[in-house]
Amino acid sequence: MKKTILVLMMFTLILSLFSSESVENETNERVNLVVLTTGGTIAGKGTSETGSAYIAGKVSGNDLIEAVPELGHIAQITVEEISNVPSQDMSIDIWLKLAKRINELLNQDHCDGIVITHGTDTMEETAYFLNLTVHSNKPVVLTGSMRPSTSISADGDINLYNAVAVAASKASFGRGVLIVMNDAIYAARDATKFNTTNVDTFKNLNGGPVGYAHYGCISFYSSTEKAHTVDSVFDTSDLLQLPRIEIIYGYADSGSLFVNAAIEAGVDGLIFAGVGDGNGTIETLEALTSAAKKDITVVISSRTGSGMVYRNSEYDFDTYRFISANNLNAQKARILLMLSLTKTKDSHTIQQYFDHY
């Protein structure tokens, strides 16, 4: 009997130690966070609690914070508005403004981390852009909602609460930019929106979340192996624009029409989201080869959304002068190519960037 009690006591002690390491925000010390708002569904209002129609960006950042007074127990929060748009209208101009402001804030001693409220449609793209252009180990966390604030079972408040808890956690330092949605924590490089309306809309289709946030209790289980933030060579602080990159989608019996149109438009690069592991019809591949010969950088991704695009698998990338997107989806490959072309046009170096980041 005594032996059983001793075992139970030891088990309880071990469990309590694990929990105290997992819940980094449960301390008496409040950190200083800045919440940057960009618009999106989390700031949306609808005409009905049960309808799907709403207008994004109708709730101010201060109102978002005041709706969750419990945030004050976690951090001292300052709010700034960067933009007020639905995320389908997110732009390179806003990205450059956002990256510059985040770097300015994180260089200040009194700012311990950043939370960004954002629409979900392009959240993964903004997160990956910041993952490559923010040069700090301090936490940067994006969150949003799938339901507007006026909806029944709106998910914005709990997502914001968990995002603030993650940004306030010491365990989040050095992990790169993170996305917190529906209790899951994702690395910016790996997260993608894969469902149109479900609250469980973000996934890492090549793996899983790096951790979980449950009512402010933070547990991390893994981290990304790819370089980010302080290890990134990309600097946008003095840039006013980025190279123009377009995405071409692969499908059965695809031709050369859209590739030729992109060439005529004078694009700097193309992402081809091919079928399978980056395949395309002979006509499409010939058009992409013509683009490469005209000094347009061509990166091969896949429309599948997961898996590697291996060089020289079904056709010779070296002959076509193509670059593999590694396992980046097309929209993230576009971001990395835009930034790569601010550094070089050498295809070998750009391939190294895609393998490294």
N, C-alpha and C positions, 0 to 999 in steps of 0.2 A: 504493500500500500504506500509506504513511504517512498519507495523507488518510483512508483507511478506519479506521485505528487511532485517529486523532484524533476522528473522528465517534463511534466506539464509546465512547471515554473521556468525551466530552461527554454522550452519552446516559446512561451509568452515573452521572455526576455529577448530572444532572437527576433521575434516578430515585431516587437516594439522598436528595436534598433533599426530594422529594415524600414519601418514606416517613417521613422524620424529622418532617415536619409532621403526618402522619397518625397516627403512633404517639406520642401525647402522654404516655402513661403510662410510656414507657421512659426514665426519668430516675432519678437517684440520690436524689431527694427523695421521701419518702413523705408522703402526705397523711393527714389524720385523717377517717375516715368513720364514720358510725353506721348499722348495719344494724337496721332495725325489722322485726320479724317479725309476721305477722298470721295465719299458718296456711297452709292450702292444700295442694295436691298435693306441692309441693316439700318439705313437711315430713311427707309421708305415708308410711305403711308398709303393705305388703301381705303376704299369706300365701304368695305364690308369685312367683318372679322372672318367670314367663311368663303370669301371670294379670292380668286387668284390675281385680280387686277390691282395694280398699285403704281405709284409714281416714286421712283428712287430719289434719294437725296433731299427729302423734305424735313428730316429731323436734324437739328443742329448737333454738333459734337458735345456741347455742354449738356444738352438734353439727354443724349445717350448715356453720359456719365451719371447724371442725376437720377436716371431711371434705375441705376444699380448702386445704391448708397453703400452697399457692402464693400465696394472697391476701395473705399477709404480706409478699411482695415488692413489692406494689403500694401497700398502705395499712396504717396502724394502725387496727384495727377495734374498735369497741365495739358490743355487741349489746344491744338492748332488745326485750322482747315487748310489743306493743300489744294483740294478741288472739291467739286460737288457734282459728280457725274455718275450715271449708270456705267458699270464697268465695261460695257461694250464700246463706250466712248473714251476709254482710257487711251492716252496718246503718248508718243515719245517725249513730247514737251513736258507732260506731267511726270513721266519717269525721271527725266533729267532734273526737274525741280525737286522731286521727292528725294532722289539720291543725294543731291547737294545739301538739302536741309537736314537729312538724317546724319550725314557726315559732320556737318556743323554742330549739331546737337550732341552727338556722341563724343566729340572732342572736348566737351565741357565736363568738368568734374561733377557738376550737380545733376547731370543726366545719367541715370543708370541703365536705361533701356528705352525701347520704342515699341509702341503698339500702333498698328495701322488698321483702320477700319476700311473695308474695301468690298466692292461687289464681287460675287463669286465667278462670274463668267470669264474674267481675265486675271483673277487673283494669282493663279499659278505663274503667269507670265511676269507680272509685276514682282512677285516674290523671287523668281529666278534672276531677273534683271538686278534687283537689289543684292542678291546673293553674290553677284559678280562685281558690284560697284560700290558697296558699302565696305569701308576699311576699318572695321572695329570688331573686337571680340564681344562687345556688349550685346545683349539680346535684341533682336528685331523680330517682331511677331506680327503676322497678318491674321486678321479674322474678319468674319462677316456673318451673313445669315442667308438662309434660303427662304425665309418668310419675313415679310415686313413687320414692323413694330406693332401694327394694328391688328395683326392676324391672330387667330386662335392658336395657342401653342407656339407663339413666336420664339425662335431659337436665338435671337440676337443677344439677349441679356446674358444667358449662360455662356455663350461663346465668348462674349466680351470679358466676362468674369474670369473664365479659364485662361484667356489670352493674357490678361493682366497678371494673373498668377504665374504663368509661364515666364513672362518678361521679368517678373520680380524674383524669379528663382535663380540662385547662384549656379544651379546645375545646368542652366541654359547658356551660360557663357561659353563662347568658342564653338558653338554648334552650327554657326551659320544662320541664315534667315529661316524662320520657321512659320508654318501655317498651323493654326489651331482651329479646328472645326469639329463639332459633334463629338467632343471628348477625346479626339485623337490629335496627336502632334506629328506633323510631317516635315521632313526636310524639303526646302523650297525646290531643289533640283528634281525631286522624285514625285512630288504631289501633282495630281491632275484631277480636274473635274470630269467625272465620268457619267453623271446622271443629270438630266435636265432639271428635275424638281425635288428629288429626295433630299432630306436634311443630311443623310449619309452620302454626300455627293463627292467627297474627296477620297482618293485612294492613291496608293503607290502600286501601280500595276506590275512593277518589277520586284516588289517586296512587300513591305508593310509600313506602318507608322513607326517612328523612332521612340514614341512614348505615348502616354495618356495623361489627360487632365480631367480629374473627376471632382467637380465642385471645389476646384482650387487645389486639390491634392495632386502633385506632379510626380510622375514616375517615368524615367527614361530607361530604355532597354538597348538602344543601339545608336549609332551615329553614321553620317555619310562618310564615305572614303574619298570623295572627290574634293578638290581644292575649292575654297570659297573665301569671301570677305578679305581678311588680312593677308591671305596668300594669293589673292587675285592680282593680275598685272593690269587690269583694266581700270582706267581713270577717266571719268566723264565730267570732272569738275569744271573744265574749261570748254566743254563741247556745247554747241547750240543745236546740233542735229546729228543724226546717225545715218550711215549708209542705207540705201533703200534695198530691202530684201523682200521678195514675194514668194509665196508658197504655191506650188503646183500639185494638184491631187492626182494620184494614179488610179486608173480604173480599166476595166476590160475595153479593148478596142480604142484606147486613148490615142490621140494624134499629136500634132505639133502646134495646133492653133494657139494655145495659151502660152506655150514657151516662146513662140515667135512673137506674140504680142508683148511679152515681157522684155524680149530683146529690143523690140522697136521702142519700148518705153524708156530704155536706157537704164535698167536696173543694175545695181552693183553686184547682186547675188541672187541665187535661186535655191529654195529648198524644195526638193522633190519628195513628196510623201508617197512612196511607191507601194505597190501591192507586196504582200509577203515581206521578205527581208530586203525591200527596196527595189523590187523589179519594176520594169516598165516595158511597154511595147517597143519594137524596133524603131518605129517612127518617133516615139517620144524620146528614146535614148539618143537617136541621131540629132534631134533638135537640141537636146541638152548638151550634146557634144559640140554642136555649133556655138552654143552659148559660151561654153568653156573656152573655145578657140577665140572668142571675141573678148576675152579677159573678164568674163562674168563668172564669179566663183559659184560652183554647183555643189551642194551638199545633199546626200541621199539619206532620207529618213524613211519611216514606214508609216502607213496609214493604220496599222494594227493597234498602235498605242502602247505596245510593250515588246520587249525583246531587242536583241542586238541586230544592227545592220553590219554584217561582216564584210570587210573589204575583199574583193576578188573571189567572191563565193560563186555566184552564177554568171558574173561577167567581170572583166578586168577593169578595176577602178583606175589603174595607172594609165591604161590606154585611153579611157574616156576623160581622164584628168578630173575625177570626182573625189569628193571627201565623204567619209562615213560619219554619220551623226552619232555614232556609238549607240546608246539606247535612249537618246533624247527624242521626244516627240517633235513633230514638225514645228510647232509654235515656239518651243524652247530652243530648237536648233536655229531658228530665225534670230532669236535674241543673241545667242552666242556668236553667230556669224556676223551680225551687226557690230558687235564689240570687237571681234577678231579683226575685222577689216579696218578698224581705227588704228590697229597696230601694224598690220602687214597684209600683203596680197600673196605671199608665198604659200602654196598649197600644203607643203610639208609641215610648215609651222602651224598653219591652221588646223591640220589634222592632229597635231600634238595638243593643241588647245582643246579639241573635241574629246580627246582621250583623257585629258587632265582635269577638265572641268565638268 
